[in-house]
Amino acid sequence: MNKRKKIFITGATSGVGLLLAKNLHTAGHEIWASGRNFEVLKHLDELGIYTIQADLTEEQSFEELFHQMGTPDTIILCAGVGTFAYLSELEDKDMRQMMHVNVIAPMLLTKYFAEKMKERWSGHIIFVASQAGKVATPKASAYAASKHAILGFANSVRMELKEFGIYVTTINPGPIDTPFLDLADQTGNYRDKLSKHLLSPERVVVAITKTVERPVREVDLPSYMSLTSKLYAVFPKTVETLGKSFFNKK
């Protein structure tokens, strides 16, 4: 470890966020974890991790909420929700929730902490985005839209904040083997169809941890996804045609 950092992690009560909080704490960093699950937060608190119970769908004053924490060296925006269904079957409330948790909340948090980081001319903002933000698929319209939005946001603020010594990284994983999949797809078809391609949460955590120590612009997981997204950007129709059976998760 290069130096002990103060790190704030959202979505730290499940999946990648939870494992990441524990691993970075074990590595000696000062971790501030937020999430909705009180019991998990209590467990993290017992490990020596600072915890903040927060529902990112609720309007609140971030300045008041994070006054005690101060300004972290790194913020890792892990919180995310998804519902995989055809557009005609999506509930309006689910669409709103995806946009609020996956886009609006990270944008507001970034704005708040970026101003604090600019005052000291250093910082690192890490967005846990998704390959869905680069290559859209059926039954993921609203989710893909939210991830497209956060990638666009990150790309813009990266240019704005560079002169202040603030790094911005996007982590773009494919589907991860976490409870997120079971909540996003009640049918179980998504998990069954992509079982051979699921990333382990440990692999994603290792990639994020490396980025904490040595900031980079973006990380695609698995690495071959970088080529896939570039091909999609240049030859979208061809990729959609060749990958139709893979994309069409019925």
C-alpha positions as CSV (number, residue, x, y, z in Angstrom):
1,M,0.0,0.0,0.0
2,N,1.4,3.4,-1.0
3,K,-0.3,5.4,1.8
4,R,-3.3,5.1,4.1
5,K,-6.3,6.8,2.4
6,K,-9.7,7.9,3.6
7,I,-12.1,6.2,1.3
8,F,-15.9,6.6,1.0
9,I,-17.9,3.8,-0.6
10,T,-21.6,3.8,-1.5
11,G,-23.5,0.6,-1.9
12,A,-21.3,-1.0,0.8
13,T,-23.9,-3.3,2.3
14,S,-24.0,-5.9,-0.5
15,G,-22.1,-7.4,-3.4
16,V,-18.9,-5.7,-4.7
17,G,-19.3,-2.7,-2.4
18,L,-19.4,-4.9,0.8
19,L,-16.4,-7.0,-0.2
20,L,-14.5,-3.9,-1.3
21,A,-15.1,-2.1,2.0
22,K,-13.8,-5.1,4.0
23,N,-10.7,-5.6,1.7
24,L,-9.7,-2.0,1.7
25,H,-10.2,-1.8,5.5
26,T,-8.0,-4.9,5.9
27,A,-5.4,-3.2,3.7
28,G,-5.1,-0.4,6.3
29,H,-7.3,2.3,4.7
30,E,-9.8,4.4,6.7
31,I,-13.1,3.3,5.2
32,W,-16.4,5.1,5.4
33,A,-19.2,2.9,4.1
34,S,-22.8,3.8,3.3
35,G,-25.9,1.7,2.5
36,R,-29.4,1.0,3.6
37,N,-29.0,-2.3,5.5
38,F,-28.7,-1.5,9.2
39,E,-27.6,-5.0,10.2
40,V,-24.7,-5.1,7.6
41,L,-23.7,-1.6,8.6
42,K,-23.6,-2.7,12.2
43,H,-21.3,-5.6,11.2
44,L,-19.0,-3.3,9.4
45,D,-18.9,-0.9,12.3
46,E,-17.8,-3.8,14.6
47,L,-14.9,-4.4,12.2
48,G,-13.7,-0.8,12.7
49,I,-15.3,0.6,9.5
50,Y,-17.1,4.0,9.8
51,T,-20.7,3.6,8.6
52,I,-23.4,6.0,7.4
53,Q,-27.0,4.7,6.9
54,A,-28.3,6.4,3.7
55,D,-31.0,5.8,1.2
56,L,-29.8,7.3,-2.1
57,T,-33.4,7.6,-3.3
58,E,-34.2,10.1,-0.6
59,E,-33.5,13.8,-1.1
60,Q,-31.1,14.9,1.6
61,S,-28.3,17.4,2.3
62,F,-25.1,15.7,1.6
63,E,-23.2,18.4,3.4
64,E,-25.1,17.7,6.6
65,L,-24.9,13.9,6.1
66,F,-21.1,13.8,5.6
67,H,-20.0,16.6,7.9
68,Q,-18.5,14.2,10.3
69,M,-16.6,12.3,7.6
70,G,-14.9,15.4,6.1
71,T,-13.3,15.1,2.7
72,P,-12.1,11.6,1.6
73,D,-9.1,11.0,-0.6
74,T,-11.2,8.6,-2.8
75,I,-14.9,8.1,-3.3
76,I,-16.1,4.9,-4.9
77,L,-19.7,5.0,-6.2
78,C,-20.8,1.4,-6.1
79,A,-24.5,1.8,-5.3
80,G,-26.7,0.6,-8.2
81,V,-30.0,-0.9,-8.9
82,G,-31.4,-2.6,-12.0
83,T,-34.6,-4.2,-13.5
84,F,-34.2,-6.3,-16.5
85,A,-37.4,-6.4,-18.5
86,Y,-38.8,-5.4,-21.8
87,L,-39.7,-1.7,-22.0
88,S,-43.4,-2.5,-22.2
89,E,-43.2,-4.5,-19.0
90,L,-41.1,-2.0,-16.9
91,E,-42.9,-0.2,-14.1
92,D,-42.5,3.5,-14.1
93,K,-41.3,3.4,-10.5
94,D,-38.5,1.1,-11.4
95,M,-37.4,3.4,-14.2
96,R,-37.3,6.3,-11.8
97,Q,-35.4,4.4,-9.2
98,M,-32.7,3.3,-11.7
99,M,-32.2,6.9,-12.8
100,H,-32.1,8.3,-9.3
101,V,-29.8,5.7,-7.7
102,N,-27.6,5.1,-10.8
103,V,-27.4,8.7,-12.1
104,I,-28.8,11.5,-10.0
105,A,-27.3,10.5,-6.7
106,P,-23.8,9.9,-8.0
107,M,-23.9,13.2,-9.9
108,L,-24.9,15.1,-6.7
109,L,-22.3,13.3,-4.6
110,T,-19.6,14.0,-7.2
111,K,-20.6,17.7,-7.3
112,Y,-20.4,17.9,-3.5
113,F,-17.1,16.1,-3.1
114,A,-15.4,17.6,-6.2
115,E,-15.8,21.1,-4.6
116,K,-14.1,19.8,-1.4
117,M,-11.3,18.1,-3.3
118,K,-10.7,21.2,-5.5
119,E,-9.9,23.1,-2.3
120,R,-6.9,20.8,-1.6
121,W,-6.0,20.1,-5.2
122,S,-6.2,16.3,-5.0
123,G,-8.7,13.5,-5.0
124,H,-9.9,10.4,-6.9
125,I,-13.5,9.7,-8.0
126,I,-14.3,6.1,-9.1
127,F,-17.6,5.2,-10.7
128,V,-18.6,1.6,-10.8
129,A,-20.4,1.7,-14.2
130,S,-21.1,-1.2,-16.5
131,Q,-20.5,-2.6,-20.0
132,A,-24.2,-1.9,-20.4
133,G,-23.2,1.7,-20.6
134,K,-21.2,0.9,-23.8
135,V,-23.2,-1.9,-25.4
136,A,-26.9,-1.8,-24.9
137,T,-28.9,-5.1,-24.9
138,P,-32.6,-6.0,-25.0
139,K,-34.4,-6.0,-21.6
140,A,-31.9,-3.5,-20.3
141,S,-33.2,-0.2,-21.8
142,A,-33.6,1.9,-18.7
143,Y,-30.6,0.3,-17.0
144,A,-28.4,0.8,-20.0
145,A,-29.6,4.4,-20.3
146,S,-28.5,5.0,-16.7
147,K,-25.1,3.6,-17.3
148,H,-24.7,5.5,-20.6
149,A,-25.5,8.7,-18.6
150,I,-23.0,8.1,-15.8
151,L,-20.3,7.3,-18.3
152,G,-21.0,10.6,-20.2
153,F,-21.0,12.4,-16.9
154,A,-17.7,10.9,-15.8
155,N,-16.0,11.7,-19.1
156,S,-17.0,15.3,-18.8
157,V,-16.1,15.9,-15.2
158,R,-12.8,14.1,-15.8
159,M,-11.8,16.9,-18.2
160,E,-13.1,19.6,-15.8
161,L,-11.3,18.3,-12.7
162,K,-7.9,17.3,-14.2
163,E,-6.4,20.7,-13.7
164,F,-7.2,20.4,-10.0
165,G,-5.2,17.2,-9.6
166,I,-8.4,15.1,-9.3
167,Y,-8.5,11.7,-11.0
168,V,-11.8,10.2,-12.4
169,T,-12.0,6.5,-13.2
170,T,-14.8,4.4,-14.6
171,I,-14.9,0.7,-13.8
172,N,-16.9,-1.1,-16.5
173,P,-17.7,-4.7,-15.6
174,G,-19.8,-7.2,-17.5
175,P,-22.4,-9.1,-15.4
176,I,-21.1,-10.0,-11.9
177,D,-22.1,-13.0,-9.9
178,T,-23.8,-11.1,-7.0
179,P,-27.4,-10.9,-5.6
180,F,-27.9,-7.9,-7.9
181,L,-28.6,-10.2,-10.8
182,D,-31.4,-12.0,-8.8
183,L,-33.0,-8.8,-7.9
184,A,-32.7,-7.4,-11.4
185,D,-34.1,-10.5,-13.1
186,Q,-36.8,-12.3,-11.2
187,T,-37.0,-15.0,-13.9
188,G,-33.5,-16.3,-13.4
189,N,-33.0,-16.5,-17.1
190,Y,-30.3,-13.9,-17.2
191,R,-28.1,-15.7,-14.7
192,D,-28.7,-19.1,-16.5
193,K,-27.9,-17.6,-19.9
194,L,-24.7,-15.9,-18.8
195,S,-23.5,-18.3,-16.2
196,K,-20.3,-19.0,-18.1
197,H,-19.6,-15.3,-18.5
198,L,-20.2,-14.0,-15.0
199,L,-17.4,-12.2,-13.2
200,S,-16.6,-13.1,-9.7
201,P,-17.0,-10.1,-7.3
202,E,-13.5,-10.8,-6.1
203,R,-12.1,-10.1,-9.5
204,V,-13.9,-6.8,-9.7
205,V,-12.7,-5.8,-6.2
206,V,-9.1,-6.6,-7.2
207,A,-9.4,-4.3,-10.2
208,I,-10.9,-1.5,-8.2
209,T,-8.2,-1.9,-5.5
210,K,-5.5,-1.6,-8.1
211,T,-7.1,1.6,-9.4
212,V,-7.3,3.1,-5.9
213,E,-3.5,2.7,-5.7
214,R,-2.8,3.7,-9.2
215,P,-5.5,5.8,-10.9
216,V,-6.3,5.1,-14.6
217,R,-8.9,6.5,-17.0
218,E,-11.1,3.3,-17.2
219,V,-11.1,-0.4,-16.6
220,D,-13.0,-2.9,-18.7
221,L,-13.8,-6.3,-17.2
222,P,-13.2,-8.7,-18.6
223,S,-10.5,-7.1,-20.7
224,Y,-11.8,-8.3,-24.0
225,M,-14.9,-6.2,-23.4
226,S,-12.8,-3.2,-24.4
227,L,-12.5,-4.6,-27.9
228,T,-16.2,-5.5,-28.0
229,S,-17.3,-2.0,-27.1
230,K,-14.9,-0.4,-29.6
231,L,-16.3,-2.7,-32.4
232,Y,-19.8,-1.8,-31.3
233,A,-19.1,1.9,-31.6
234,V,-17.8,1.4,-35.1
235,F,-20.0,-1.4,-36.4
236,P,-23.2,-1.4,-34.2
237,K,-25.4,-3.2,-36.7
238,T,-22.9,-6.0,-37.3
239,V,-22.3,-6.6,-33.6
240,E,-26.1,-6.5,-32.9
241,T,-26.7,-9.0,-35.7
242,L,-23.9,-11.4,-34.7
243,G,-24.7,-11.2,-31.0
244,K,-28.5,-11.3,-31.3
245,S,-28.8,-14.7,-29.6
246,F,-26.4,-13.6,-26.8
247,F,-28.2,-10.3,-26.3
248,N,-31.7,-11.6,-26.5
249,K,-32.2,-12.9,-22.9
250,K,-35.7,-14.3,-22.9
